[in-house]
Amino acid sequence: MVIATAAELREAGEAALLSGVSVVDLTDVAEADSSAVAVLLAWTRIAGERGKPLAIVGVPQSVRSLASLYGVADLLPLA
């Protein structure tokens, strides 16, 4: 989840949320930068706007650290 793939991931996640997905598994994420946090915030916003539950699981420590650093960890449904 890096800047080069952020737009594509955001769109894919939005499509998944619209089709009923409520759990996003980040276990296979090997690399992440600040754009990962932006994508997760976008997915969280989209789910909230549609009244859909969302859980983000398998979150790498690097993503958790970035979310904490930016002060948004409490806004994300990290499991």
Protein Blocks (a to p, Z undefined) as FASTA:
>chain_A
ZZklmmmmmmmmmmmmmnopabdcfklpmbdcfklmmmmmmmmmmmmmnopacddehiaf
klmmmmmmnopmmmpccZZ
